[in-house]
Structures are given as structure tokens and as C-alpha cells.
Amino acid sequence: MSVHVNVVVLRGSLSSAPRERELPSGSTLTLLEITTRVDDAVATVPVVIADADAQVTTLASGDEVVVVGRVTRRYFRAGGVTQSRTEVVAERVVRAARRQAVERALKLANGQLADVA
């Protein structure tokens, strides 16, 4: 039997301040751009979180964060053309300096991996 899991853990810094968008349902979607570095490679990863708390919405450009979530690909129409965007849907976003919060977020990711082991 094949088991699939979709768990992402990112650590990086915000490329810009969070942007909020209200959805027709009344929910709020917060958009983050996280810059990660591995050796000499730099990547910017789009992250979204639904109904984020003030801890996330008050982050500033340059703040270092840890994100736990899952990768998804979203399709949408723009200018009459179907487009897609791959992004991380966050379950947790915490400041990297908050060690206990980071540990709790990593336990969440480990628990999701352990569920399939």
C-alpha cells in the first residue's frame, strides 16, 4: 500500500509585509512571501493562511518565521486565460525567535508524518 503525505516546513524571512484579502464568504486570506536560502540558492515561496491572527498580520518585512503547512496548486482565470499558482497553505506561522512556538509547530509536522509511518 502506498501512503502519501503533504507536509511542508519552511524557515525564512518575509520579503514584504503581509497582505490581507477579504473573500466573498467574509473570511480573510493573508498572503505572505517567504524568502528561503539554501547554500547560495534563494527562493521566494508564496504562503497563504486563512483567518490569520494578529501574530501573523502584524509581521513586517524581514521578520524571520517558521511555517508548517501543505503544498497546493490553485487554478484561476485572469484575463480570459486559466493560470495556476503553487503555494503553501499554512497551518501555523510563528516567529522564528519564539522557540517554544517553533517547537510546537514542528511537533505538529512530526505528528502528521508519524500518522503515516
C-alpha positions in Angstrom: 0.0 0.0 0.0 1.3 3.4 -1.0 1.0 6.3 1.5 1.2 9.9 0.5 1.8 12.8 2.8 1.9 16.6 2.1 3.8 18.4 4.9 5.9 21.5 4.4 8.2 23.2 7.0 9.8 26.5 5.9 12.1 28.8 7.7 12.9 32.1 6.1 12.2 35.8 6.2 9.3 37.8 4.9 10.1 39.5 1.6 7.3 42.1 2.3 4.7 42.9 4.8 1.6 40.5 4.9 -1.2 41.4 2.5 -4.8 40.7 3.5 -7.7 40.0 1.2 -11.3 39.6 2.2 -13.1 36.7 0.5 -16.8 36.9 -0.6 -17.5 34.5 2.3 -16.3 37.1 4.8 -13.2 35.1 5.7 -9.8 36.8 5.4 -6.9 35.4 3.5 -3.4 36.6 4.5 -0.7 36.4 1.8 3.0 36.1 2.7 6.1 35.9 0.6 8.8 33.9 2.4 12.4 34.1 1.2 14.5 31.0 1.9 18.2 30.4 1.4 20.0 27.0 1.0 23.7 27.4 0.3 23.8 30.0 -2.5 20.2 29.4 -3.8 17.5 31.8 -2.9 13.8 31.1 -3.4 10.7 33.0 -2.6 7.7 30.9 -1.6 4.2 32.2 -1.6 2.3 31.3 1.6 -1.4 31.8 2.4 -3.2 31.5 5.7 -6.9 31.8 6.3 -8.3 33.9 9.1 -4.8 34.6 10.5 -4.4 36.0 14.0 -2.8 39.3 14.9 0.5 37.5 15.5 0.7 36.9 11.7 -0.9 40.0 10.4 1.5 42.3 12.3 4.6 40.7 10.9 6.9 43.0 9.0 9.3 42.7 6.1 12.5 41.0 7.2 10.9 39.1 10.1 12.1 35.5 10.3 9.4 32.9 10.6 8.7 29.2 10.6 5.8 27.9 8.6 4.1 24.5 8.8 1.6 23.6 6.1 1.0 21.8 2.9 1.7 22.5 -0.8 -1.2 23.1 -3.1 -1.7 24.3 -6.7 -4.6 26.7 -7.2 -6.1 27.4 -10.6 -7.9 30.6 -11.6 -8.9 32.7 -14.6 -7.3 36.0 -15.3 -7.7 38.0 -18.5 -9.6 35.1 -20.0 -6.8 32.7 -19.5 -6.6 29.8 -17.0 -3.5 30.2 -14.8 -2.1 28.4 -11.8 -0.1 29.2 -8.7 1.7 26.8 -6.5 1.7 27.9 -2.9 1.9 26.7 0.7 -1.3 26.7 2.7 -0.1 27.4 6.2 -1.5 25.7 9.3 1.0 27.6 11.6 3.1 30.7 11.1 5.3 31.6 14.0 8.2 34.0 14.6 11.5 32.0 14.5 12.6 33.7 17.7 9.7 32.2 19.7 11.5 28.9 20.4 8.5 27.2 22.2 6.1 28.2 19.5 8.5 26.8 16.8 8.8 23.6 18.8 5.0 23.2 18.9 4.8 23.8 15.2 7.5 21.2 14.5 5.6 18.7 16.7 2.6 19.3 14.5 4.6 18.5 11.4 6.2 15.5 13.0 2.8 14.2 14.1 1.5 14.4 10.6 4.4 12.4 9.4 4.1 9.9 12.2 0.4 9.3 11.3 1.5 7.7 8.0 4.5 5.8 9.3 
